[in-house]
Amino acid sequence: MHWKPTAAAVAISVGIMLEIQGCAMAPLTHRGGIQVDRWAEVKADDKTVADILAAFQQAEGALQIQNLDALMNLYAQNYQYHGLGKEDLRKIWAQLFAHYRGLIRNHIFSRIAVRSDQVPTAEITCSGSLYGISTETGERENVDSWYGEVHYLVYQDGAWRIRGHEGAAPQGWLGPWI
């Protein structure tokens, strides 16, 4: 007896193949960007959220053209993360620019909580990734990725800036750059 596929079986098979192909192609179609997840917990007014997103968008633009000075505007003067200050971070980004081109980030915010004290602050829970094209191999690489990272922001000099992050530094995070 010879088996003849039904239309439903063909449709399911094609759907599975497209799903697999979509997963395989995902790194090639990574476009970067910043978005607030539709299920995000937001404890801030619309203008404040727009201002926070604008700060990240400006940094994304600076990253894409590898403008180190403009990128560093995202970080507060008193930035600290596991003993690293803003100048240490500048060195890391300079080394990344030397080793990668076409850097793009993807940020998905799942929580935005703003406190409006004398100096407004915010906690942003974010998942995302950083991709770039290696100057050595010419291949697109996942340079970094994070899940549920908490960015601490402060409103400083008329803009939102990152002043640090929660949690332990990822193993190997500093790479060969520091």
Disulfide bonds with the S-S distance in Angstrom:
none
